[in-house]
Amino acid sequence: EPEVTQTPSHQVTQMGQEVILRCVPISNHLYFYWYRQILGQKVEFLVSFYNNEISEKSEIFDDQFSVERPDGSNFTLKIRSTKLEDSAMYFCASRLRGGNTEAFFGQGTRLTVV
Amino acid sequence: AQSVSQHNHHVILSEAASLELGCNYSYGGTVNLFWYVQYPGQHLQLLLKYFSGDPLVKGIKGFEAEFIKSKFSFNLRKPSVQWSDTAEYFCAVNPGQAGTALIFGKGTTLSVSS
């Protein structure tokens, strides 16, 4: 069964450093998302991406964050200068199309900022 | 702003007990509704979904949910839980338009004792 894959599974970084989280969505999917889950809290939407541009973003997704689809398969989330409060599990998701389709989630990257 | 409320933070049941997890959302238009499950150490997996039609939907592993439009609710049920149902359960909603992001509830932790 096709799946969304994320790397790395766990990343530890120092405050102020840049990190790039990587995702490979399901190959024929058109919509891509990043969510995060701070420990003990709910899953929060960060950004959605369609047709090579951001289609929607939340208040969390400020100038420190960026997304890119550098080639036909990868979808990356970059945090330019990490803060302690960026520590969370980051989930990538993809959907075949919008509307009446489900999102498939990757296993997540646990980001720890020290 | 759209929001999703899950009434139960932590539910503890014995095997064979019946389960009902509450979910309410605030959005006046057409919505797509989902329940996701996250087993320990695993990614979010879709349990069931509602797009349109019969408001009683059946998902995997014996779960079902009922959409009650007048109550803005989408409660999850299972007549007889098993130890293997121990997991975190998330209700999620998105408007029916193409590509819009899922909004998640805070999640309910279900612990089933054998």
Chai-1 contact restraints between the chains, C-beta under 6 A:
chainA,res_idxA,chainB,res_idxB,connection_type,confidence,min_distance_angstrom,max_distance_angstrom,comment,restraint_id
A,Y31,B,G99,contact,1.0,0.0,6.0,A-B,restraint_1
A,K42,B,F104,contact,1.0,0.0,6.0,A-B,restraint_2
A,K42,B,K106,contact,1.0,0.0,6.0,A-B,restraint_3
A,K42,B,G107,contact,1.0,0.0,6.0,A-B,restraint_4
A,V43,B,F104,contact,1.0,0.0,6.0,A-B,restraint_5
A,F45,B,A101,contact,1.0,0.0,6.0,A-B,restraint_6
A,S48,B,A101,contact,1.0,0.0,6.0,A-B,restraint_7
A,Y50,B,G99,contact,1.0,0.0,6.0,A-B,restraint_8
A,S55,B,G99,contact,1.0,0.0,6.0,A-B,restraint_9
A,E56,B,A101,contact,1.0,0.0,6.0,A-B,restraint_10
A,G98,B,A98,contact,1.0,0.0,6.0,A-B,restraint_11
A,G98,B,G99,contact,1.0,0.0,6.0,A-B,restraint_12
A,G99,B,A98,contact,1.0,0.0,6.0,A-B,restraint_13
A,N100,B,F51,contact,1.0,0.0,6.0,A-B,restraint_14
A,E102,B,L46,contact,1.0,0.0,6.0,A-B,restraint_15
A,E102,B,K49,contact,1.0,0.0,6.0,A-B,restraint_16
A,A103,B,L102,contact,1.0,0.0,6.0,A-B,restraint_17
A,F105,B,H43,contact,1.0,0.0,6.0,A-B,restraint_18
A,F105,B,L44,contact,1.0,0.0,6.0,A-B,restraint_19
A,G106,B,H43,contact,1.0,0.0,6.0,A-B,restraint_20
A,Q107,B,H43,contact,1.0,0.0,6.0,A-B,restraint_21
